[in-house]
Amino acid sequence: MRYLILLPALGVLSACAPLADRFGIDTRITLAQQHMYPDAGRNTAPVDGMDGRSAHAAYERYQKAGDTPAAATK
């Protein structure tokens, strides 16, 4: 009788996906990038993108967007 209860439990447990199949991949990528570009931290060239004022305005709009509740849709 015990075996009839244990068999379904073992079947359910065996169906669980492993969590560690991609564990640490981000760390390995970061280390590989550090080996590829060891002097990247000394690069003082400006990064392409928004200027400071535009970035600050976009951030402020983002922060204020959560203050007002969204309109209800039907």
C-alpha positions, 0 to 999 in steps of 0.5 A, spaced: 500 500 500 505 504 501 508 503 494 502 505 491 502 512 494 510 513 493 510 511 486 505 517 484 509 522 488 516 519 485 513 520 478 511 527 480 518 529 483 521 526 477 518 531 472 521 537 476 525 541 471 532 542 474 534 549 476 541 549 475 542 548 467 544 555 466 546 557 473 552 562 473 552 563 465 551 571 466 558 570 471 561 567 465 559 572 460 561 577 464 568 574 466 569 573 458 568 580 457 573 582 462 578 578 458 576 580 451 576 588 453 581 589 459 582 596 458 574 598 458 574 601 464 579 606 462 575 608 456 573 616 457 570 617 451 562 619 452 557 614 450 552 614 445 545 616 447 541 621 450 544 628 453 543 629 461 537 634 460 533 629 456 535 623 460 533 627 466 526 629 463 525 622 461 526 619 468 522 624 471 516 623 466 517 615 468 517 617 476 511 621 475 507 616 471 506 611 477 503 617 481 496 618 477 492 611 476 490 609 469 484 610 466 479 604 466 477 601 460 471 598 458 
